[in-house]
Amino acid sequence: MPSFGSAMKWLLVHRTTRPRPHDPDPSVFQRVRPAFKTPRASPSEITVTWVGHSTLLLQLGGLNILTDPMWSARASPFRFAGPRRWVAPGVEFRDLPPIDVVLQSHNHYDHLDNRSVRAVARAYPQATWLVPLGLESFVRRRGAKLARELDWWQTADIGQLHVTCVPAQHFSGRTLIDRGRTLWCSWALATQDGRRVFFAGDTGYHPEFTLIAERCGPFDLALLPIGAYEPRWFMRYLHMNPEEAVQAFRGLGAQVMVPIHWGTFKLTDEAMDEPPVRARAAFAAANLPIERYRQLAHGETLRVS
């Protein structure tokens, strides 16, 4: 993993000596009205609504599933500093349907938000939280009554939903002294009637995508991160670039790819609107049908048949 010295090289040397691409005005990022089913979708349906970044409302197996809940204005421990949200959440928190399951991928501030965890736990005390090793105490201290932590390849069953904690290539840490003390992961979801969804959370490209497909696939839908990848010499171990995300999609053998982890927070050096342009080009270069790449606006709902 990149060292602290590498991080300082990036922030203090690379960023001050090399020009960065121009970002668009935030107004270019469209926000649309959600169309998820209330209070729940039919068990035979899959819907996914992009709230922003890695926060999604997934309706699968008759359950409402929330991933990496993040409604705060900044991805930071502070209200006055840190990456600011470019686009308001695509779903107002008060408009959420009853939440049954919360999936947490790791503990970075853009994915595990203190105020959002408290709000979800208070509003939906019946929700089951599934987290990677080391994070159960975090969400319980903030009000989650039903929480369970899993190691890679461990499973949990909630109603007709079968959930597997699967490997990811990333790291954890919320302070300068707790790096690597909790686990990070992706999640594979399956219903009893065979509908399957993969939520990557946050990951670099790694060799286990094919194994995940063998053990947990084939997937109807893959939710894959495509942003926060420059400079490559530093980020390649932490975040996939769009081309690697398409390669992961092929390894997973999924039918539909929805890109996430872009267009919401300015975290790294690529232009904010670059990731989906490159992802579409990579899809075309891989000779994949472009209709299988479903880029969502903030708030947009996709129904997967």
C-alpha positions in Angstrom: 0.0 0.0 0.0 1.2 3.6 -0.6 3.2 5.0 2.3 2.7 8.2 4.2 5.7 9.6 2.3 4.1 8.8 -1.0 1.0 10.6 0.1 3.0 13.7 1.0 4.8 13.5 -2.4 1.5 13.5 -4.2 -0.1 16.3 -2.1 2.9 18.6 -1.7 5.0 17.9 -4.9 2.9 16.4 -7.6 -0.1 18.6 -7.1 2.0 21.8 -7.0 4.3 21.1 -9.9 1.9 19.5 -12.5 -1.2 21.1 -14.0 -4.5 19.3 -13.3 -7.3 19.0 -15.8 -10.1 21.6 -15.7 -13.2 20.5 -13.8 -16.7 21.3 -15.2 -19.2 23.5 -13.4 -21.0 21.3 -10.8 -24.3 22.2 -12.6 -23.4 19.7 -15.4 -24.1 16.8 -13.0 -27.8 16.1 -13.4 -30.1 15.3 -10.5 -33.4 13.6 -11.3 -36.4 12.4 -9.4 -36.1 8.9 -8.0 -38.5 6.2 -9.1 -38.0 3.4 -6.5 -41.0 1.5 -5.3 -42.6 2.4 -1.9 -42.7 0.9 0.6 -40.9 -2.1 -1.2 -40.5 -3.5 -4.6 -41.8 -6.9 -5.6 -39.5 -9.8 -4.6 -39.1 -10.5 -8.3 -37.8 -7.1 -9.1 -34.3 -5.5 -8.9 -34.2 -1.7 -8.7 -31.1 0.5 -7.9 -31.2 4.2 -7.2 -28.0 6.2 -7.1 -28.0 8.6 -4.1 -24.4 9.6 -4.9 -20.8 8.4 -4.6 -21.1 4.8 -3.2 -24.5 5.3 -1.6 -27.3 3.4 -3.3 -30.8 2.3 -2.5 -31.0 -1.3 -3.8 -34.4 -3.1 -3.9 -33.8 -6.8 -4.1 -35.7 -9.9 -2.8 -38.4 -7.6 -1.5 -35.9 -5.8 0.8 -34.7 -2.2 0.8 -30.9 -2.2 1.0 -28.7 0.8 1.6 -25.0 0.8 0.8 -22.3 3.0 2.4 -24.8 5.7 3.7 -23.4 9.2 3.2 -25.7 12.3 3.3 -23.2 14.8 4.8 -22.0 17.9 3.0 -18.3 16.9 3.4 -16.4 13.6 3.4 -14.5 14.6 6.5 -14.5 14.4 10.3 -14.9 18.2 10.2 -17.9 20.4 9.1 -15.5 23.2 7.9 -12.9 21.3 5.9 -12.5 18.3 3.6 -13.9 17.3 0.3 -17.3 19.0 -0.3 -20.2 17.4 -2.0 -20.7 18.6 -5.6 -24.2 17.3 -6.0 -26.9 17.1 -3.3 -27.9 13.6 -2.5 -30.2 12.1 -5.2 -32.6 10.9 -2.5 -33.6 13.2 0.4 -33.1 11.3 3.6 -36.7 11.8 4.7 -37.9 10.2 1.4 -36.2 6.9 1.9 -38.5 3.8 2.1 -38.2 1.5 5.2 -34.6 0.3 5.3 -34.1 -3.4 6.0 -30.4 -3.9 5.4 -27.3 -1.6 5.5 -24.1 -2.8 3.8 -20.9 -1.1 4.8 -17.7 -1.6 2.7 -15.0 0.1 4.9 -14.4 3.0 7.3 -13.1 5.9 5.1 -15.0 9.1 5.6 -16.5 9.2 2.2 -18.1 5.8 2.9 -18.7 5.6 6.6 -20.1 8.9 7.8 -20.8 9.4 11.5 -23.9 11.6 11.1 -25.4 9.4 8.4 -24.9 6.3 10.5 -26.6 7.9 13.4 -29.5 9.1 11.3 -30.1 5.7 9.6 -29.9 3.9 13.0 -32.4 6.3 14.6 -34.8 6.3 11.7 -34.7 2.5 10.9 -33.9 0.7 14.2 -35.1 -2.6 12.6 -32.4 -2.5 9.9 -29.7 -5.2 10.0 -26.2 -3.8 9.5 -23.5 -6.0 7.8 -20.0 -4.7 8.2 -16.5 -6.0 7.7 -14.4 -7.1 10.6 -13.8 -4.5 13.3 -16.7 -2.1 12.4 -19.6 -3.7 14.4 -18.7 -1.7 17.5 -18.6 1.5 15.5 -22.1 1.3 14.2 -23.5 -0.1 17.5 -22.1 2.9 19.4 -24.0 5.1 17.0 -27.3 3.4 17.5 -27.4 0.3 15.3 -29.3 -2.4 17.3 -28.8 -5.2 14.8 -25.2 -5.5 13.5 -22.9 -8.3 12.4 -19.4 -8.2 11.2 -18.1 -10.6 8.6 -14.7 -11.8 7.3 -14.0 -12.4 3.6 -16.1 -15.3 2.3 -18.4 -15.4 5.4 -22.1 -15.2 4.8 -25.3 -14.0 6.3 -29.0 -14.6 5.5 -31.7 -12.0 5.9 -35.1 -13.1 4.8 -34.6 -14.6 1.4 -31.4 -12.6 0.9 -28.1 -14.4 1.0 -25.1 -12.1 1.5 -21.4 -12.9 1.1 -18.6 -10.7 2.3 -16.0 -10.9 -0.5 -12.4 -9.6 -1.0 -11.5 -6.1 -2.1 -8.1 -4.4 -2.6 -8.1 -1.3 -0.4 -7.2 -0.2 3.1 -8.9 1.3 6.2 -8.2 4.1 8.6 -9.9 7.2 10.0 -6.9 8.7 11.9 -3.1 8.6 11.6 -2.7 5.7 14.0 -5.5 3.2 13.0 -4.5 2.2 9.5 -5.4 -1.4 8.7 -7.1 -2.1 12.0 -10.5 -2.9 10.5 -11.3 -4.8 7.3 -12.5 -3.6 3.9 -14.7 -5.6 1.5 -17.1 -5.9 -1.3 -20.5 -7.6 -1.1 -22.2 -10.3 -3.2 -26.0 -10.6 -2.8 -28.3 -13.4 -4.0 -32.0 -14.1 -3.6 -33.6 -17.6 -3.4 -34.9 -17.2 -6.9 -31.5 -16.6 -8.4 -31.2 -12.8 -8.7 -27.7 -11.6 -7.9 -26.0 -8.2 -7.4 -22.4 -7.3 -6.8 -21.5 -4.1 -4.8 -17.8 -3.4 -5.0 -17.7 -0.6 -2.4 -14.2 0.8 -3.0 -11.4 -1.3 -4.5 -8.4 -1.4 -6.7 -8.2 -4.0 -9.5 -7.3 -7.4 -8.1 -7.2 -11.0 -9.3 -10.2 -12.3 -7.3 -13.1 -11.0 -9.5 -13.2 -14.2 -11.4 -13.2 -16.3 -8.2 -16.0 -14.1 -6.8 -18.0 -14.8 -10.0 -17.4 -18.6 -9.7 -18.5 -18.7 -6.0 -21.2 -16.1 -6.0 -22.3 -15.3 -9.6 -23.4 -15.0 -12.2 -24.5 -11.5 -11.5 -27.4 -9.6 -13.0 -26.0 -6.3 -11.8 -22.5 -5.1 -10.9 -22.1 -1.7 -9.0 -18.5 -0.8 -9.8 -16.3 2.3 -8.8 -14.8 4.2 -11.7 -13.5 7.4 -10.1 -10.7 8.7 -7.9 -7.8 7.1 -9.8 -5.2 9.8 -10.6 -2.2 10.0 -10.2 -2.0 6.4 -11.2 1.4 5.8 -9.6 -0.3 6.4 -6.2 -3.9 5.4 -6.7 -3.6 2.2 -8.7 -3.4 0.1 -5.6 -6.5 1.7 -4.1 -8.9 2.6 -6.9 -9.7 1.1 -10.2 -9.6 3.4 -13.2 -12.5 3.1 -15.7 -10.6 0.6 -17.9 -9.9 -1.6 -15.0 -13.6 -1.4 -13.9 -14.7 -2.7 -17.2 -12.1 -5.5 -16.9 -13.6 -6.3 -13.5 -17.1 -6.3 -15.0 -16.0 -8.9 -17.5 -14.3 -11.0 -14.8 -17.5 -10.9 -12.8 -19.5 -12.1 -15.8 -22.3 -9.6 -15.0 -25.1 -8.6 -17.3 -25.3 -4.8 -16.4 -22.7 -2.4 -15.0 -23.7 0.7 -13.1 -20.7 3.0 -12.4 -20.4 4.5 -8.9 -17.8 6.4 -6.8 -17.6 9.4 -9.2 -19.1 12.8 -9.8 -20.0 13.4 -6.1 -16.8 14.3 -4.2 -13.5 15.7 -5.6 -11.0 13.2 -4.1 -8.2 12.9 -6.7 -6.6 14.6 -9.7 -8.7 13.5 -12.7 -11.4 15.9 -14.0 -14.8 15.2 -12.3 -16.5 14.4 -15.6 -13.8 12.2 -17.1 -14.5 8.8 -15.5 -17.8 7.9 -17.4 -16.3 9.1 -20.7 -13.4 6.7 -20.3 -15.7 3.9 -19.0 -17.9 4.2 -22.1 -14.9 4.1 -24.4 -13.5 1.1 -22.5 -16.9 -0.7 -23.0 -16.7 -0.1 -26.7 -13.1 -1.2 -26.9 -14.0 -4.4 -25.2 -16.8 -5.0 -27.7 -19.4 -5.1 -25.0 -23.0 -4.0 -25.9 -23.2 -0.4 -24.7 -26.8 -0.9 -23.4 -25.2 -3.1 -20.7 -23.5 0.1 -19.3 -26.1 2.1 -17.4 -24.8 5.4 -16.2 -27.2 6.9 -13.7 -27.8 10.5 -12.8 -27.9 11.4 -9.1 -31.3 10.2 -7.9 -32.0 8.1 -11.0 -33.6 4.6 -10.6 -32.8 1.7 -12.8 -35.0 -1.4 -13.0 -33.0 -4.5 -14.0 -34.9 -7.2 -15.8 
